[in-house]
């Protein structure tokens, strides 16, 4: 078997030269303008300024364009809705257990009072 020589060449850039030569931004993946109006989208700061100005005009409830919609979509995005539901379920379970214990203690108290009344009347 004949050996074959393969020459590998690697081009290396200095940090400054790399930044000047290679475009590292993702401009082709982002749409910086609104499709319908052609206007530039607001920055995050501008969005929250608009939100604060419109706060009381936004309906409390609704499938879209409401505070309820903003809450649900934000919770889904950050994964908070599952955490909140788990906490609620745990609290409901604890309430149920405490109610059961309360019922049992009330029954014991009633039984004790009945025994005292029965004992004192039979004497």
Secondary structure by P-SEA (a helix, b strand, c coil): cbbbbbbbbbbbbcaaaaaacccccccccccccccccccccccaaaaaaaaaaaccccccccccccaaaaaaaaaaaacaaaaaaaaaaaaaaaaaaaaaaaaaaaaaaaaaaaaaaaaaaac
